[in-house]
Amino acid sequence: MNRHILVIGAGQAGLAAGYHLRRAGLSYIIVDGSNRVGDVWRNRYDSLTLFTTRQFSVLPGMQIPGNRDGYADRDEFAEYLESYVRHFELPVKLGAHVSRLAKSADGFEAMLSNGDIISATEVIIATGAFQVPIVPPISAELGYEVLQLTAATFRNCNQLPDGPVLVVGDGTSGRDIAIESRKRQPVLLSAGKPRKLLPEHILGKSIWWWLNLVGALEAPATSFRGRIVRKTDAFPDRGLRDEALQKLGIRLMSRLVGAEADVVKFSDGKLAQVRTVIWAVGYRDETEWVDIEDAVHAKTGFVHSEGVSPVKGLYFLGRPWQRNRSSALIMGAGPDAASVIRKLRTDHVQA
């Protein structure tokens, strides 16, 4: 049987896989449910900028135009992904949402939402880690009069009704959303664990330049350095420090522990009345569509070791800490894809 590889997902991880598959001379296709490459970025909140500078936000073989030490916004990066597909003539099939992936006699079968079936000898799942926003059980305690949004459904301050906004989750997205919401409404930001923010520049160089120089981004998760990086979970300041938020009039609150109708309660006992709650507490994997034994764990999601599934012929890309800290960043897509494609080729030779 002729070898044909299916890549599911045309985000940065899937396109990096396409780049390395083409260099290896392998037959493949990339499918994505969106109608346009980059739509997963265009559909995020309006003020989103990349986590890393342009220098460290590139896929293999192609730079992003502009200041290397500046941050591309969501639309700029979406355009970059489209340009990447055109430049390398990657075989991307859009409007092709995979509703079920299953094993077959010769490998795998991917059923699309329109009923079409794509057969493949190997599959790379590159759907990313930001699929389904987490909405905590406390949400059920809020009344109908409270508008509830997530980091995925929030766009800008113009969609907010009059009244206090509670943003739950103080990562980069939560802090960005709090700043945007404050343009129109009073804002409370509920934190979890204490946050470590890094200076954006040291001695005139981007913090990402320094982290890359000392090897912090490539340290394996199980290494001493990797465990330190994972535990601190720090990100650059970029005007997101507590003091900067407070100067904008954003009230910093402790962890949210309860709610009744439009009144919320925090871990320090404080109460507040809110009109809108925006959940920015992270995402979970959408795994139900993968109907393959041993590919998914009920609690931990997709099962893999550095992107290699225990299921023969199945691989993953874009997983947080797949190999190191950079795996969850754009800069890690290329090296991780190169690693997975090397393994894929080795597995095929040994089969």
C-alpha positions, 0 to 999 in steps of 0.5 A: 500500500502506498504511504500517505500521511494525514496531518490534522490541524493547519495551525503553526504545529501542522504547518511546521509538520508540513514543512518537514514532511515535504523536505523528507519527500513524503506524501501528505495532506493537512486538513483543517475545519476552518475556512481560512488558514489562521482563523484560529488566531483571527477569532481570538480577542481583538487586542491579542498579541503574540506571547513571544517577539517576532524573532521567536515566533517563526516557523522553519524557513520563513521570518515574520516581517517587522521589528524582531524585538516587537510583538506581532498581533493576532491578524499579523500572525494569521497573515503570516501563516497564510503566506507560509502555506503559499510560500511552501505550497503546502497541501492544505484542505480547508473546511475539512473538520475531522469528526472521528478518527479511527483505526482501519485495516491499513492504518487510519480513517478520518471521517469528516463532518460532511461524511467524506473519509480520508484514509492514511497510513500515519496520522499527526494530530496537530490541533493544539492545546487551546481547544475547549475553554474551561468553565469552572462549576462555580459558573452554575451558581451565577444567575441568568442576569450575569453575562458569562464569556470565556477568553475564546468568546470575548472580543472587545469591551464593546460587547460588555453590558454596563456594570462591573466585570469580573475576569477570572484567571490572571495569566496573560490572556486574563490580564489582557482582557482585564485591560481591554474591559477597563476601557468601558467598565469597572473591572475586578481580576481574580487571581489564583497562585502568585504570579512571577512576571519577568522584565521585558528587556535586560541590558537592551535584549528581549527576555526571550533572547536571554531565556534562549541563550541560557537554554531555559526554553529547551530544557526537558520537563523532567530536568532540574532547569525544566522543573524550575521553569515549569513551576514558576510559569513566568511571563514578560511584564509588558505592562501587565504587572499588578501595579500597572493594572491597579493604576488603570483602576483594575481591582485585584481580588483573591481566588473566586470561591463561590457565587449566588445570583450576581454576587461573587465571593473570594477566598479572603471573604470579600464579596462583589456584585458583578454584571459580567464574568469572563473565564480565562482559566485555561483550556482542555483538550477535545478528545472525544473525536479520537476513537482509538484505544490507548490514544486517549486517557480519560483524565490526562487527555492525549497519550504520548511521549515527546509526540509519539503515541503508543498507537503505531502510526499516530503522532502529536504536535503542539502539546504543552511541554511535549519536549520542553518549554518551547513546545507550547510556544510558536518557536517550538513548532519547528523543532518538535515537528522535526523530531516527530518526523524523524521518529515517523520515518524511523518507525516506518523503516523498522515496520 
